């Protein structure tokens, strides 16, 4: 029977622990983990951008580009729970190795078809769906490994630093795609993406030879996916965190979706200027990730989350009220800043509160709420903007971070009682090379 826990969201994400004694980048296991993720993220964005350009050049259809993006991210919503079950049943490093190997094979197929001139839009969309499937099945295992290689009081900071490599990968992969397409064929971009999957494989193989922190004893998944959901239902703090993750995405997706329409219809400017708003948001997100450790050590978790959602609400309302491009871009910054504060704190709370035997399934739900629900907010924002004024749509989307503020305030009342729950199953340093491996 799953353990019943009722701690507060603030207790779960408490960042007020003592400062880490050692820099994360002085920990070999974290460096290996981080570098493997960075390599893969560069390749992922190289693939995404290149594939979009190829589909558009082949079909001249923006709709099919949208279908491509949907095919890439739909598996996260559909299969994250299955990935969580794999993570809780088998050795998590082995799950990552198998799925990244499958992704490498798919990448090679795309490269060969491109080199032979046989890569058409339907085939590329189908293969993108397969890549998304492998990612969805591997992501929970990757997320569940992080608490094993850093100390508990470092989880928030480690998540922020890990998210930073995603941003770096997005910038690097997009720039690399533009450079490759400017001088040569997409085949080279697809080939580099296939090679990039070797990064996480090498990282997981290296971790198999490193001692790092994990739950003592032989881990086995407790129950099924259904029992994992039952555990979530019986743990209100986890549900509160997941809803907060979803609400934090709302203002971000509203900005990304509505920026072109807002610039063109409300500001009466060329639609190409919309990129400035997304850039301003990205700068805010980058600033938040770089300063997360400093801010989280000075604010209680309740105040940190309140600040983050407050910044998002101010940003969305400010964008709605702006009549010029410059102030609109300024108000886009706190949307990214609040998002960058929220996600590491909320992710760390999930990892701290979840027993190891449920961690993969809990983090699979994080993937669903963090990435899988994004298309829903985008669709809602686009639909509302087509029916009513774009500015009014932004105002309506300010309701989401305000709702999250209420959620944080309500669950934060139990901070005192729930603080002890942040100390999850005791951990000890063991030599993982001596642990028996499960086989898929």
C-alpha positions as CSV (number, residue, x, y, z in Angstrom):
1,X,0.0,0.0,0.0
2,X,1.5,3.4,-0.9
3,X,2.7,5.6,1.8
4,X,0.4,8.5,2.5
5,X,2.1,11.9,2.7
6,X,0.6,15.3,3.1
7,X,3.4,17.9,3.2
8,X,3.1,21.4,1.8
9,X,4.4,22.4,-1.6
10,X,6.6,24.9,0.2
11,X,8.1,22.2,2.4
12,X,8.7,20.0,-0.5
13,X,10.7,22.7,-2.3
14,X,12.5,24.1,0.7
15,X,15.7,25.8,-0.5
16,X,16.8,27.0,2.9
17,X,19.1,24.1,3.6
18,X,22.8,24.8,4.1
19,X,24.8,25.9,1.0
20,X,26.4,23.0,-0.9
21,X,29.9,22.4,0.3
22,X,31.2,21.5,-3.2
23,X,30.6,23.0,-6.6
24,X,28.5,20.7,-8.8
25,X,31.1,20.8,-11.5
26,X,33.6,19.4,-9.1
27,X,31.5,16.3,-8.9
28,X,32.6,13.9,-11.6
29,X,29.3,12.1,-11.8
30,X,27.4,15.4,-12.3
31,X,29.8,16.6,-14.9
32,X,29.4,13.4,-16.9
33,X,25.6,13.5,-16.5
34,X,25.5,17.2,-17.5
35,X,27.8,16.8,-20.5
36,X,25.9,13.9,-21.9
37,X,22.6,15.8,-21.7
38,X,24.2,18.9,-23.3
39,X,25.5,16.8,-26.3
40,X,22.0,15.3,-26.8
41,X,20.2,18.6,-26.5
42,X,22.4,20.2,-29.1
43,X,21.6,17.3,-31.4
44,X,17.9,17.5,-30.6
45,X,17.5,21.1,-31.5
46,X,19.7,20.6,-34.6
47,X,17.3,17.9,-35.7
48,X,14.1,19.9,-34.8
49,X,15.2,23.1,-36.7
50,X,16.6,21.2,-39.7
51,X,13.5,19.0,-40.0
52,X,11.2,22.0,-39.9
53,X,13.1,23.6,-42.7
54,X,13.2,20.4,-44.8
55,X,9.4,19.9,-44.4
56,X,8.7,23.5,-45.3
57,X,11.0,23.4,-48.3
58,X,9.4,20.1,-49.5
59,X,5.8,21.0,-49.0
60,X,5.6,24.8,-48.6
61,X,3.0,24.1,-45.9
62,X,3.1,25.7,-42.5
63,X,0.4,23.3,-41.4
64,X,2.7,20.3,-42.0
65,X,5.5,22.0,-40.0
66,X,3.0,22.2,-37.2
67,X,2.2,18.5,-37.7
68,X,5.9,17.8,-37.5
69,X,6.2,19.6,-34.2
70,X,3.1,17.9,-32.8
71,X,4.5,14.5,-33.8
72,X,7.7,15.3,-32.0
73,X,6.1,16.2,-28.7
74,X,2.9,14.1,-28.6
75,X,4.7,11.0,-27.3
76,X,5.6,12.9,-24.2
77,X,2.0,13.2,-23.3
78,X,1.1,9.7,-24.4
79,X,4.1,7.6,-23.2
80,X,5.7,9.4,-20.2
81,X,3.9,7.2,-17.7
82,X,5.2,4.1,-19.6
83,X,8.7,5.6,-19.4
84,X,8.2,6.2,-15.7
85,X,7.3,2.5,-15.2
86,X,10.4,1.4,-17.1
87,X,12.5,3.8,-14.9
88,X,11.1,2.2,-11.7
89,X,11.4,-1.4,-12.9
90,X,14.8,-1.5,-14.6
91,X,18.2,0.0,-14.1
92,X,17.7,3.6,-15.1
93,X,21.1,3.9,-16.8
94,X,20.2,0.9,-18.9
95,X,16.9,2.4,-19.9
96,X,18.7,5.5,-21.1
97,X,21.3,3.5,-23.0
98,X,18.6,1.4,-24.8
99,X,16.4,4.4,-25.7
100,X,19.4,6.5,-26.8
101,X,20.7,3.6,-28.9
102,X,17.2,3.4,-30.6
103,X,17.3,7.2,-31.2
104,X,20.8,6.8,-32.8
105,X,19.5,4.1,-35.1
106,X,16.5,6.3,-36.1
107,X,18.8,9.2,-36.7
108,X,21.0,7.1,-39.0
109,X,17.9,6.1,-41.0
110,X,17.0,9.7,-41.5
111,X,20.6,10.5,-42.5
112,X,20.7,7.7,-45.0
113,X,17.3,8.6,-46.6
114,X,18.4,12.2,-46.8
115,X,21.7,11.3,-48.5
116,X,19.8,9.1,-51.0
117,X,17.3,11.8,-51.8
118,X,14.4,9.7,-50.5
119,X,13.4,11.7,-47.4
120,X,9.9,13.0,-47.9
121,X,7.7,14.9,-45.4
122,X,5.4,12.0,-44.3
123,X,8.5,9.8,-43.7
124,X,10.3,12.6,-41.7
125,X,7.2,13.2,-39.6
126,X,6.8,9.5,-38.8
127,X,10.5,9.2,-37.9
128,X,10.2,12.3,-35.7
129,X,7.4,10.6,-33.9
130,X,9.7,7.6,-33.2
131,X,12.4,10.0,-31.9
132,X,9.8,11.6,-29.7
133,X,8.8,8.2,-28.4
134,X,12.3,7.2,-27.5
135,X,12.7,10.6,-25.7
136,X,9.5,10.2,-23.8
137,X,10.5,6.7,-22.6
138,X,14.0,7.9,-21.6
139,X,13.2,11.2,-20.0
140,X,11.8,9.9,-16.6
141,X,14.9,7.7,-16.1
142,X,17.2,10.6,-16.8
143,X,15.3,12.9,-14.4
144,X,15.2,10.1,-11.7
145,X,19.0,9.7,-11.9
146,X,19.8,13.2,-10.8
147,X,18.9,12.7,-7.1
148,X,21.4,9.9,-7.0
149,X,24.4,12.0,-8.0
150,X,23.9,15.2,-5.9
151,X,23.1,15.9,-2.3
152,X,19.4,16.4,-1.3
153,X,20.0,20.1,-0.5
154,X,21.6,20.6,-3.9
155,X,18.6,19.4,-5.9
156,X,17.1,22.8,-6.7
157,X,20.4,24.2,-7.8
158,X,21.3,21.0,-9.7
159,X,18.0,21.1,-11.6
160,X,18.6,24.8,-12.5
161,X,22.1,24.0,-13.8
162,X,20.7,21.0,-15.7
163,X,18.0,23.1,-17.2
164,X,20.7,25.6,-18.3
165,X,22.2,23.0,-20.5
166,X,18.8,22.6,-22.2
167,X,18.9,26.4,-23.0
168,X,22.5,26.2,-24.2
169,X,21.6,23.2,-26.4
170,X,18.6,25.1,-27.9
171,X,20.8,28.0,-28.8
172,X,23.7,25.9,-30.0
173,X,21.7,23.4,-32.0
174,X,19.6,26.1,-33.7
175,X,22.7,28.1,-34.6
176,X,24.5,25.0,-35.8
177,X,21.5,24.1,-38.0
178,X,21.5,27.6,-39.6
179,X,25.2,27.4,-40.3
180,X,25.0,23.9,-41.8
181,X,22.0,24.7,-44.0
182,X,23.8,27.8,-45.2
183,X,26.8,25.9,-46.5
184,X,25.8,22.3,-47.1
185,X,22.9,19.9,-47.2
186,X,20.6,18.8,-44.3
187,X,22.2,15.4,-44.4
188,X,25.1,16.6,-42.4
189,X,22.8,18.1,-39.7
190,X,20.8,14.8,-39.5
191,X,24.1,12.9,-39.3
192,X,25.4,15.0,-36.4
193,X,22.1,14.5,-34.6
194,X,22.5,10.8,-34.9
195,X,26.0,11.0,-33.5
196,X,24.9,13.2,-30.6
197,X,23.0,10.3,-29.0
198,X,26.4,8.8,-28.2
199,X,26.8,11.5,-25.6
200,X,24.2,10.2,-23.1
201,X,25.2,6.6,-23.9
202,X,28.8,7.3,-23.0
203,X,27.6,9.2,-19.9
204,X,25.5,6.3,-18.6
205,X,28.3,3.8,-19.3
206,X,30.7,6.1,-17.3
207,X,28.3,6.3,-14.4
208,X,28.2,2.5,-14.2
209,X,31.8,2.7,-13.2
210,X,31.4,5.5,-10.7
211,X,30.3,5.3,-7.1
212,X,27.4,7.6,-6.5
213,X,24.4,8.1,-4.1
214,X,21.4,5.8,-4.4
215,X,18.8,4.1,-2.2
216,X,20.4,1.2,-0.3
217,X,19.5,-2.3,-1.3
218,X,18.1,-3.7,-4.6
219,X,15.5,-1.4,-6.1
220,X,12.3,-2.8,-7.5
221,X,9.3,-1.1,-8.8
222,X,6.4,-1.2,-6.3
223,X,3.1,-1.9,-8.1
224,X,2.1,-0.9,-11.6
225,X,1.4,2.4,-13.3
226,X,-2.1,2.3,-11.7
227,X,-0.5,2.1,-8.2
228,X,1.8,4.9,-9.1
229,X,-1.2,7.1,-9.9
230,X,-2.8,6.0,-6.7
231,X,0.3,7.1,-4.8
232,X,0.0,10.5,-6.4
233,X,-3.7,10.8,-5.4
234,X,-2.8,10.0,-1.8
235,X,0.0,12.6,-1.7
236,X,-1.6,16.0,-2.0
237,X,1.7,17.9,-2.0
238,X,2.8,16.1,-5.2
239,X,-0.4,16.8,-6.9
240,X,-0.1,20.5,-5.9
241,X,3.4,20.7,-7.3
242,X,2.3,19.1,-10.6
243,X,-0.6,21.5,-11.0
244,X,1.8,24.4,-10.2
245,X,4.1,23.1,-13.0
246,X,1.3,23.1,-15.4
247,X,0.1,26.6,-14.4
248,X,3.7,27.9,-14.8
249,X,3.7,26.9,-18.4
250,X,0.5,28.8,-19.3
251,X,2.0,32.3,-19.5
252,X,5.1,31.0,-21.4
253,X,3.0,29.3,-24.1
254,X,0.7,32.3,-24.3
255,X,3.7,34.5,-25.1
256,X,5.2,32.1,-27.6
257,X,1.9,31.5,-29.4
258,X,0.6,35.1,-29.4
259,X,3.8,37.1,-30.0
260,X,3.4,37.2,-33.8
261,X,-0.3,38.2,-33.6
262,X,0.3,40.8,-30.9
263,X,3.1,42.4,-32.8
264,X,1.2,42.5,-36.0
265,X,-2.3,43.4,-34.8
266,X,-1.8,45.3,-31.6
267,X,1.6,47.0,-32.1
268,X,1.1,47.4,-35.9
269,X,4.6,46.3,-36.6
270,X,6.1,43.7,-39.0
271,X,5.5,40.2,-37.7
272,X,9.3,39.5,-37.9
273,X,9.7,41.7,-34.7
274,X,7.9,39.0,-32.7
275,X,11.3,37.3,-32.4
276,X,12.4,40.1,-30.1
277,X,9.7,39.2,-27.5
278,X,10.8,35.5,-27.5
279,X,14.4,36.6,-27.2
280,X,13.5,38.8,-24.2
281,X,11.7,35.9,-22.6
282,X,14.8,33.7,-23.2
283,X,17.1,36.3,-21.6
284,X,14.8,36.4,-18.5
285,X,14.9,32.6,-18.3
286,X,18.7,32.5,-18.6
287,X,19.0,35.1,-15.9
288,X,16.7,33.1,-13.6
289,X,18.7,29.9,-14.1
290,X,22.0,31.7,-13.5
291,X,20.8,33.3,-10.3
292,X,18.6,30.5,-8.9
293,X,21.1,29.2,-6.4
294,X,21.6,32.7,-4.9
295,X,17.9,33.6,-4.8
296,X,16.8,30.2,-3.4
297,X,19.3,30.4,-0.6
298,X,18.0,33.7,0.6
299,X,14.2,33.1,0.3
300,X,12.0,30.5,1.8
301,X,10.5,28.2,-0.7
302,X,7.0,29.7,-0.2
303,X,8.4,33.2,-0.9
304,X,10.4,31.9,-3.9
305,X,7.4,30.4,-5.6
306,X,5.3,33.4,-4.7
307,X,7.9,35.7,-6.3
308,X,8.1,33.5,-9.4
309,X,4.4,33.3,-10.1
310,X,4.0,37.0,-9.2
311,X,6.7,37.9,-11.8
312,X,4.8,35.8,-14.4
313,X,1.5,37.5,-13.6
314,X,3.1,41.0,-13.8
315,X,4.8,40.1,-17.1
316,X,1.6,38.9,-18.8
317,X,-0.4,41.9,-17.6
318,X,2.4,44.2,-18.6
319,X,2.6,42.7,-22.1
320,X,-1.2,43.1,-22.5
321,X,-1.0,46.8,-21.5
322,X,2.0,47.8,-23.6
323,X,1.6,49.9,-26.7
324,X,5.2,49.9,-27.8
325,X,7.6,47.1,-28.7
326,X,10.3,48.1,-26.1
327,X,8.1,47.9,-23.0
328,X,6.5,44.8,-24.3
329,X,9.9,43.2,-24.5
330,X,10.7,44.4,-21.0
331,X,7.6,42.8,-19.6
332,X,8.5,39.5,-21.4
333,X,11.6,39.2,-19.3
334,X,9.8,38.5,-15.9
335,X,7.8,35.8,-17.6
336,X,11.0,33.9,-18.3
337,X,12.5,34.9,-15.0
338,X,9.6,33.5,-13.0
339,X,9.5,30.3,-15.1
340,X,13.2,29.7,-14.5
341,X,12.7,30.1,-10.7
342,X,9.6,27.8,-10.7
343,X,10.7,24.7,-12.6
344,X,13.9,23.9,-10.7
345,X,12.2,24.5,-7.3
346,X,9.1,22.4,-8.2
347,X,11.1,19.6,-9.8
348,X,13.3,19.4,-6.7
349,X,10.2,19.2,-4.5
350,X,8.9,16.2,-6.5
351,X,12.3,14.5,-6.2
352,X,12.6,15.1,-2.5
353,X,9.1,13.9,-1.7
354,X,9.0,10.8,-3.8
355,X,10.3,7.4,-2.5
356,X,12.8,5.9,-4.9
357,X,10.5,3.1,-6.0
358,X,8.0,5.6,-7.3
359,X,10.4,8.3,-8.5
360,X,10.4,7.4,-12.1
361,X,6.6,7.4,-12.4
362,X,6.4,10.7,-10.5
363,X,9.0,12.3,-12.8
364,X,7.1,10.9,-15.8
365,X,4.1,12.9,-14.6
366,X,6.4,16.0,-14.3
367,X,7.3,15.5,-18.0
368,X,3.6,15.3,-18.9
369,X,2.6,18.4,-16.9
370,X,5.8,20.3,-18.0
371,X,6.0,19.4,-21.7
372,X,3.0,17.3,-22.6
373,X,0.4,20.0,-21.7
374,X,2.1,22.8,-23.5
375,X,0.3,22.2,-26.8
376,X,-3.0,22.5,-24.8
377,X,-2.1,26.0,-23.6
378,X,-0.9,27.0,-27.1
379,X,-4.1,25.8,-28.6
380,X,-6.2,27.6,-26.0
381,X,-4.3,30.8,-26.5
382,X,-4.6,30.6,-30.3
383,X,-8.3,29.8,-30.2
384,X,-9.1,32.7,-27.8
385,X,-7.0,35.2,-29.8
386,X,-9.0,34.2,-32.9
387,X,-12.3,34.8,-31.1
388,X,-11.5,37.9,-29.0
389,X,-8.8,40.6,-28.8
390,X,-5.2,39.5,-28.4
391,X,-4.7,41.8,-25.5
392,X,-7.7,40.4,-23.7
393,X,-6.3,36.9,-24.2
394,X,-3.1,37.9,-22.4
395,X,-5.2,39.3,-19.6
396,X,-7.1,36.1,-19.3
397,X,-3.9,34.1,-19.2
398,X,-2.8,36.2,-16.2
399,X,-5.4,34.1,-14.3
400,X,-3.1,31.0,-14.4
401,X,-0.2,32.4,-12.4
402,X,-2.6,34.1,-10.0
403,X,-4.3,30.7,-9.4
404,X,-0.8,29.2,-8.7
405,X,-0.2,32.0,-6.1
406,X,-3.4,30.8,-4.4
407,X,-2.2,27.2,-4.6
408,X,1.1,28.1,-3.0
409,X,-0.5,30.1,-0.3
410,X,-2.9,27.3,0.6
411,X,-0.4,24.5,0.7
412,X,2.2,26.6,2.4
413,X,0.1,26.7,5.6
414,X,1.3,23.3,6.5
415,X,5.0,24.2,6.1
416,X,5.9,23.4,9.7
417,X,4.2,20.0,9.7
418,X,5.5,19.0,6.3
419,X,9.1,20.1,6.6
420,X,10.2,16.7,7.9
421,X,8.7,15.0,4.9
422,X,11.4,16.5,2.7
423,X,13.8,14.0,4.1
424,X,12.7,11.0,1.9
425,X,14.0,7.5,2.0
426,X,17.5,7.5,3.5
427,X,20.4,7.3,1.1
428,X,23.9,6.0,1.4
429,X,26.9,6.0,-0.9
430,X,27.4,2.7,-2.5
431,X,29.5,1.3,-5.3
432,X,27.0,0.8,-8.1
433,X,29.5,-1.4,-10.0
434,X,28.7,-4.1,-7.4
435,X,24.9,-3.9,-7.9
436,X,23.2,-6.6,-10.0
437,X,21.7,-5.2,-13.2
438,X,18.2,-5.8,-14.5
439,X,17.9,-6.7,-18.1
440,X,15.2,-5.4,-20.5
